[in-house]
Each structure stands twice: as structure tokens, then as C-alpha cells.
């Protein structure tokens, strides 16, 4: 009987969680396992991994073959493929941001351009306020000059 150490899916629809199990190689993914060795929850940040190292060592010494994913999880908790302790555990990688934002550098540039002019506009608003004061006098004079014009838009002489 070829025993594998692999993941068995548990959890609700769209909310996966996995058990690390020792199971016969010919059994289905979620079939009856020989022993539950730990669990893996990919939805937490960082992902939660708990594996009983002593039981995994026992199964591997008896000939069980871990799957590639289980080997990765073993490294993450500080064990190698033979379930022997390594010097330091591999650090879990934080979740990636959605690929859409990474594939759109033009959108980032536009967003940066939007944020940069705001301080420049605030700096320009102060000189405009002082420039508006003299123009307010000019605007009061403008209607007086228009008062002399007739309805055709021509000035009367």
C-alpha cells in the first residue's frame, strides 16, 4: 500500500481549508484518511499552518511520500521534505495585491499626477487672491463702459 501525505479539502464553498492527512495513494482527495496530521488555512493572512512534526516523521520513515504542496508547507513550519528540523523556517509570503493594479502602471501614473497638482493649485490660489482684488475694481469699471453701448453692440459716439 503506497501511502501519501497530502491535503484533503474541508470547509465551505468558496472558503477552503485543508487537512494534512496520511492516505492511500489510490483513494480520492477527500476519501477516508489513515491519520490527520495537521491543517492548513490559506484564507488567513499569513496562512495558518499547523503540522504534527513527530507524526509526519513517523509516516515518512515508514515510506509515506509527501506531495509537493505538503513539502512546501513542511518547509514553512521549519521542516524539510524528510520532516527533519531545519535551521530556520521559511517565512510565509504576504498575500499579493490584485494583478489588475500591478498590470496598469499608466493608472498609477495618472493617480500620482492627480495628487501632485493639488499642492501646486493651492500655492497658485494665494497669488490669484491678491490679483483678484485689483481686478474687482476693474470689473466695477467695466459695466460703466458697457452702459454707453447700444443694443447692437456698437458703442455710441
C-alpha atoms as an extended CHARMM CRD file, in Angstrom:
* protein
*
       157  EXT
         1         1  UNK       CA              0.0000000000        0.0000000000        0.0000000000  PROA      1               0.0000000000
         2         2  UNK       CA              1.5320000000        3.3340000000       -1.1590000000  PROA      2               0.0000000000
         3         3  UNK       CA              0.8330000000        5.9580000000        1.4710000000  PROA      3               0.0000000000
         4         4  UNK       CA              0.8860000000        9.6440000000        0.5740000000  PROA      4               0.0000000000
         5         5  UNK       CA              0.8770000000       12.6750000000        2.8250000000  PROA      5               0.0000000000
         6         6  UNK       CA             -1.3300000000       15.1970000000        1.0880000000  PROA      6               0.0000000000
         7         7  UNK       CA             -4.0580000000       17.7710000000        1.5590000000  PROA      7               0.0000000000
         8         8  UNK       CA             -7.7310000000       16.9420000000        1.9460000000  PROA      8               0.0000000000
         9         9  UNK       CA            -10.1700000000       19.7900000000        1.3820000000  PROA      9               0.0000000000
        10        10  UNK       CA            -12.5960000000       20.7770000000        4.1180000000  PROA      10              0.0000000000
        11        11  UNK       CA            -14.5640000000       23.9820000000        4.6030000000  PROA      11              0.0000000000
        12        12  UNK       CA            -17.4950000000       25.6510000000        2.9210000000  PROA      12              0.0000000000
        13        13  UNK       CA            -17.9800000000       26.6260000000       -0.6990000000  PROA      13              0.0000000000
        14        14  UNK       CA            -15.5080000000       29.3680000000       -1.6640000000  PROA      14              0.0000000000
        15        15  UNK       CA            -13.9770000000       29.1460000000        1.8500000000  PROA      15              0.0000000000
        16        16  UNK       CA            -11.3560000000       26.3840000000        1.5550000000  PROA      16              0.0000000000
        17        17  UNK       CA             -9.4320000000       24.9010000000        4.4420000000  PROA      17              0.0000000000
        18        18  UNK       CA             -7.2960000000       21.7940000000        4.2330000000  PROA      18              0.0000000000
        19        19  UNK       CA             -6.2270000000       18.9210000000        6.4380000000  PROA      19              0.0000000000
        20        20  UNK       CA             -2.8000000000       17.3950000000        6.0890000000  PROA      20              0.0000000000
        21        21  UNK       CA             -3.5250000000       13.6700000000        6.0300000000  PROA      21              0.0000000000
        22        22  UNK       CA             -1.8160000000       10.3210000000        5.5590000000  PROA      22              0.0000000000
        23        23  UNK       CA             -3.8820000000        8.4760000000        2.9610000000  PROA      23              0.0000000000
        24        24  UNK       CA             -3.5210000000        5.6360000000        0.4900000000  PROA      24              0.0000000000
        25        25  UNK       CA             -2.3660000000        6.9230000000       -2.8930000000  PROA      25              0.0000000000
        26        26  UNK       CA             -5.3320000000        5.4460000000       -4.7990000000  PROA      26              0.0000000000
        27        27  UNK       CA             -8.0170000000        6.9860000000       -2.5860000000  PROA      27              0.0000000000
        28        28  UNK       CA             -9.8580000000       10.1210000000       -3.7260000000  PROA      28              0.0000000000
        29        29  UNK       CA             -8.7790000000       13.5370000000       -2.4720000000  PROA      29              0.0000000000
        30        30  UNK       CA            -11.4040000000       13.6730000000        0.2640000000  PROA      30              0.0000000000
        31        31  UNK       CA            -11.5390000000        9.9310000000        0.8980000000  PROA      31              0.0000000000
        32        32  UNK       CA            -11.1110000000        8.2330000000        4.2490000000  PROA      32              0.0000000000
        33        33  UNK       CA             -7.6500000000        9.0080000000        5.6160000000  PROA      33              0.0000000000
        34        34  UNK       CA             -5.4120000000        6.8400000000        7.7500000000  PROA      34              0.0000000000
        35        35  UNK       CA             -4.4990000000        9.7360000000       10.0510000000  PROA      35              0.0000000000
        36        36  UNK       CA             -4.9540000000       13.5040000000       10.2710000000  PROA      36              0.0000000000
        37        37  UNK       CA             -1.5240000000       15.1130000000       10.6730000000  PROA      37              0.0000000000
        38        38  UNK       CA             -2.3910000000       18.8150000000       10.7360000000  PROA      38              0.0000000000
        39        39  UNK       CA             -4.2490000000       21.6000000000        8.9620000000  PROA      39              0.0000000000
        40        40  UNK       CA             -3.6940000000       24.4860000000        6.5810000000  PROA      40              0.0000000000
        41        41  UNK       CA             -5.9080000000       27.5920000000        6.2970000000  PROA      41              0.0000000000
        42        42  UNK       CA             -4.9480000000       29.6940000000        3.2510000000  PROA      42              0.0000000000
        43        43  UNK       CA             -7.5400000000       32.4130000000        3.9210000000  PROA      43              0.0000000000
        44        44  UNK       CA             -5.7930000000       33.9350000000        6.9260000000  PROA      44              0.0000000000
        45        45  UNK       CA             -3.0310000000       36.4740000000        6.3630000000  PROA      45              0.0000000000
        46        46  UNK       CA             -0.4350000000       34.9840000000        6.6630000000  PROA      46              0.0000000000
        47        47  UNK       CA             -1.7580000000       31.4860000000        6.0320000000  PROA      47              0.0000000000
        48        48  UNK       CA             -2.1470000000       29.2940000000        9.1320000000  PROA      48              0.0000000000
        49        49  UNK       CA             -0.2010000000       26.0330000000        9.0910000000  PROA      49              0.0000000000
        50        50  UNK       CA             -0.1030000000       23.5220000000       11.9470000000  PROA      50              0.0000000000
        51        51  UNK       CA              1.5410000000       20.1580000000       11.4080000000  PROA      51              0.0000000000
        52        52  UNK       CA              2.3860000000       17.4750000000       13.9520000000  PROA      52              0.0000000000
        53        53  UNK       CA              6.0540000000       17.0380000000       13.0800000000  PROA      53              0.0000000000
        54        54  UNK       CA              6.5460000000       13.8540000000       15.1130000000  PROA      54              0.0000000000
        55        55  UNK       CA              3.6770000000       12.0470000000       13.3580000000  PROA      55              0.0000000000
        56        56  UNK       CA              4.8850000000       13.2430000000        9.9390000000  PROA      56              0.0000000000
        57        57  UNK       CA              8.3940000000       11.9250000000       10.7180000000  PROA      57              0.0000000000
        58        58  UNK       CA              6.8880000000        8.5640000000       11.6560000000  PROA      58              0.0000000000
        59        59  UNK       CA              4.9180000000        8.2960000000        8.4120000000  PROA      59              0.0000000000
        60        60  UNK       CA              7.8590000000        9.3740000000        6.2420000000  PROA      60              0.0000000000
        61        61  UNK       CA             10.1810000000        6.8910000000        7.9800000000  PROA      61              0.0000000000
        62        62  UNK       CA              7.5990000000        4.1850000000        7.1820000000  PROA      62              0.0000000000
        63        63  UNK       CA              7.7000000000        5.1050000000        3.4670000000  PROA      63              0.0000000000
        64        64  UNK       CA              4.9680000000        7.7060000000        3.0060000000  PROA      64              0.0000000000
        65        65  UNK       CA              5.6260000000       10.2060000000        0.2270000000  PROA      65              0.0000000000
        66        66  UNK       CA              4.6180000000       13.8590000000        0.8450000000  PROA      66              0.0000000000
        67        67  UNK       CA              3.0230000000       15.7690000000       -2.0330000000  PROA      67              0.0000000000
        68        68  UNK       CA              4.7280000000       18.8660000000       -3.4400000000  PROA      68              0.0000000000
        69        69  UNK       CA              2.3230000000       21.1480000000       -1.5880000000  PROA      69              0.0000000000
        70        70  UNK       CA              2.9020000000       19.3410000000        1.7060000000  PROA      70              0.0000000000
        71        71  UNK       CA              6.6820000000       19.6300000000        1.1910000000  PROA      71              0.0000000000
        72        72  UNK       CA              6.2120000000       23.3980000000        0.7690000000  PROA      72              0.0000000000
        73        73  UNK       CA              4.1130000000       23.5560000000        3.9500000000  PROA      73              0.0000000000
        74        74  UNK       CA              6.6990000000       21.4920000000        5.8400000000  PROA      74              0.0000000000
        75        75  UNK       CA              9.3910000000       23.9930000000        4.8450000000  PROA      75              0.0000000000
        76        76  UNK       CA              7.1390000000       26.7990000000        6.0010000000  PROA      76              0.0000000000
        77        77  UNK       CA              6.8960000000       25.3450000000        9.5180000000  PROA      77              0.0000000000
        78        78  UNK       CA             10.6310000000       24.6400000000        9.6730000000  PROA      78              0.0000000000
        79        79  UNK       CA             10.8760000000       21.0340000000        8.4820000000  PROA      79              0.0000000000
        80        80  UNK       CA             12.4490000000       19.6400000000        5.3230000000  PROA      80              0.0000000000
        81        81  UNK       CA             10.9800000000       17.0180000000        2.9740000000  PROA      81              0.0000000000
        82        82  UNK       CA             12.1840000000       14.2520000000        5.3020000000  PROA      82              0.0000000000
        83        83  UNK       CA             10.4460000000       16.0010000000        8.2240000000  PROA      83              0.0000000000
        84        84  UNK       CA             13.7480000000       16.8570000000        9.8840000000  PROA      84              0.0000000000
        85        85  UNK       CA             14.0570000000       20.2270000000       11.5750000000  PROA      85              0.0000000000
        86        86  UNK       CA             15.8420000000       22.8680000000        9.5320000000  PROA      86              0.0000000000
        87        87  UNK       CA             17.7920000000       25.7890000000       10.9350000000  PROA      87              0.0000000000
        88        88  UNK       CA             15.1550000000       28.3770000000       10.2200000000  PROA      88              0.0000000000
        89        89  UNK       CA             11.6050000000       28.2460000000        8.9770000000  PROA      89              0.0000000000
        90        90  UNK       CA             10.7590000000       29.7650000000        5.6340000000  PROA      90              0.0000000000
        91        91  UNK       CA              8.8770000000       32.9910000000        6.1340000000  PROA      91              0.0000000000
        92        92  UNK       CA              5.3330000000       32.8960000000        4.7640000000  PROA      92              0.0000000000
        93        93  UNK       CA              4.8440000000       35.3190000000        1.9330000000  PROA      93              0.0000000000
        94        94  UNK       CA              2.2120000000       38.0110000000        2.4130000000  PROA      94              0.0000000000
        95        95  UNK       CA             -0.7150000000       37.9870000000        0.0600000000  PROA      95              0.0000000000
        96        96  UNK       CA             -0.2840000000       39.6670000000       -3.2670000000  PROA      96              0.0000000000
        97        97  UNK       CA             -2.3290000000       42.6450000000       -4.2720000000  PROA      97              0.0000000000
        98        98  UNK       CA             -4.6910000000       42.0820000000       -7.1880000000  PROA      98              0.0000000000
        99        99  UNK       CA             -2.9120000000       41.7350000000      -10.5230000000  PROA      99              0.0000000000
       100       100  UNK       CA             -5.0090000000       44.4930000000      -12.0790000000  PROA      100             0.0000000000
       101       101  UNK       CA             -3.2000000000       47.2600000000      -10.2200000000  PROA      101             0.0000000000
       102       102  UNK       CA              0.2090000000       45.7490000000      -10.9730000000  PROA      102             0.0000000000
       103       103  UNK       CA             -0.5260000000       45.4400000000      -14.6860000000  PROA      103             0.0000000000
       104       104  UNK       CA             -1.6750000000       49.0490000000      -15.0460000000  PROA      104             0.0000000000
       105       105  UNK       CA              1.2900000000       51.3620000000      -14.4790000000  PROA      105             0.0000000000
       106       106  UNK       CA             -0.4670000000       54.0460000000      -16.5360000000  PROA      106             0.0000000000
       107       107  UNK       CA             -3.2570000000       54.1460000000      -13.9600000000  PROA      107             0.0000000000
       108       108  UNK       CA             -0.6980000000       54.6160000000      -11.2070000000  PROA      108             0.0000000000
       109       109  UNK       CA              0.9120000000       57.4810000000      -13.1220000000  PROA      109             0.0000000000
       110       110  UNK       CA             -2.4630000000       59.1620000000      -13.5770000000  PROA      110             0.0000000000
       111       111  UNK       CA             -3.2570000000       58.7890000000       -9.9040000000  PROA      111             0.0000000000
       112       112  UNK       CA              0.1170000000       60.2650000000       -8.9820000000  PROA      112             0.0000000000
       113       113  UNK       CA             -0.4320000000       63.1390000000      -11.3990000000  PROA      113             0.0000000000
       114       114  UNK       CA             -3.7910000000       63.8750000000       -9.8320000000  PROA      114             0.0000000000
       115       115  UNK       CA             -2.3090000000       64.1260000000       -6.3680000000  PROA      115             0.0000000000
       116       116  UNK       CA              0.6620000000       66.3110000000       -7.3660000000  PROA      116             0.0000000000
       117       117  UNK       CA             -1.2170000000       69.3200000000       -8.8950000000  PROA      117             0.0000000000
       118       118  UNK       CA             -3.3480000000       69.8070000000       -5.7910000000  PROA      118             0.0000000000
       119       119  UNK       CA             -0.4940000000       71.3140000000       -3.7330000000  PROA      119             0.0000000000
       120       120  UNK       CA              0.5620000000       73.3840000000       -6.7540000000  PROA      120             0.0000000000
       121       121  UNK       CA             -3.0020000000       74.6690000000       -7.1450000000  PROA      121             0.0000000000
       122       122  UNK       CA             -3.0700000000       75.6890000000       -3.5000000000  PROA      122             0.0000000000
       123       123  UNK       CA              0.1740000000       77.6310000000       -3.9640000000  PROA      123             0.0000000000
       124       124  UNK       CA             -1.2420000000       79.3710000000       -7.0490000000  PROA      124             0.0000000000
       125       125  UNK       CA             -4.5010000000       80.2520000000       -5.2930000000  PROA      125             0.0000000000
       126       126  UNK       CA             -2.7690000000       82.6940000000       -2.9250000000  PROA      126             0.0000000000
       127       127  UNK       CA             -1.3470000000       84.9320000000       -5.7100000000  PROA      127             0.0000000000
       128       128  UNK       CA             -4.6720000000       84.7840000000       -7.5510000000  PROA      128             0.0000000000
       129       129  UNK       CA             -6.4770000000       86.1090000000       -4.4810000000  PROA      129             0.0000000000
       130       130  UNK       CA             -4.2040000000       89.1770000000       -4.3860000000  PROA      130             0.0000000000
       131       131  UNK       CA             -4.5410000000       89.5830000000       -8.1460000000  PROA      131             0.0000000000
       132       132  UNK       CA             -8.3320000000       89.4220000000       -7.8810000000  PROA      132             0.0000000000
       133       133  UNK       CA             -8.5210000000       92.4700000000       -5.6200000000  PROA      133             0.0000000000
       134       134  UNK       CA             -7.3390000000       94.9280000000       -8.2900000000  PROA      134             0.0000000000
       135       135  UNK       CA             -9.4260000000       93.1700000000      -10.9170000000  PROA      135             0.0000000000
       136       136  UNK       CA            -12.5360000000       93.6840000000       -8.7960000000  PROA      136             0.0000000000
       137       137  UNK       CA            -12.0430000000       97.4310000000       -9.2630000000  PROA      137             0.0000000000
       138       138  UNK       CA            -11.6440000000       96.8850000000      -12.9880000000  PROA      138             0.0000000000
       139       139  UNK       CA            -14.7960000000       94.7880000000      -13.0930000000  PROA      139             0.0000000000
       140       140  UNK       CA            -16.7600000000       97.6290000000      -11.4760000000  PROA      140             0.0000000000
       141       141  UNK       CA            -15.4850000000       99.9500000000      -14.1800000000  PROA      141             0.0000000000
       142       142  UNK       CA            -16.3440000000       97.5440000000      -16.9900000000  PROA      142             0.0000000000
       143       143  UNK       CA            -20.1350000000       97.7860000000      -16.6050000000  PROA      143             0.0000000000
       144       144  UNK       CA            -19.8440000000      101.5980000000      -16.6910000000  PROA      144             0.0000000000
       145       145  UNK       CA            -18.1550000000      101.4730000000      -20.1010000000  PROA      145             0.0000000000
       146       146  UNK       CA            -20.7300000000       98.9790000000      -21.3260000000  PROA      146             0.0000000000
       147       147  UNK       CA            -23.5260000000      101.2440000000      -20.2100000000  PROA      147             0.0000000000
       148       148  UNK       CA            -22.7760000000      103.5650000000      -23.1190000000  PROA      148             0.0000000000
       149       149  UNK       CA            -23.2110000000      100.8460000000      -25.7380000000  PROA      149             0.0000000000
       150       150  UNK       CA            -26.4940000000      100.3920000000      -27.5550000000  PROA      150             0.0000000000
       151       151  UNK       CA            -28.3300000000       97.1290000000      -28.1460000000  PROA      151             0.0000000000
       152       152  UNK       CA            -26.4990000000       96.3530000000      -31.3970000000  PROA      152             0.0000000000
       153       153  UNK       CA            -23.2200000000       96.0440000000      -29.5280000000  PROA      153             0.0000000000
       154       154  UNK       CA            -21.8620000000       99.1810000000      -31.1370000000  PROA      154             0.0000000000
       155       155  UNK       CA            -20.6460000000      101.9580000000      -28.9490000000  PROA      155             0.0000000000
       156       156  UNK       CA            -22.4240000000      105.3000000000      -29.3690000000  PROA      156             0.0000000000
       157       157  UNK       CA            -20.1400000000      108.1720000000      -30.2130000000  PROA      157             0.0000000000
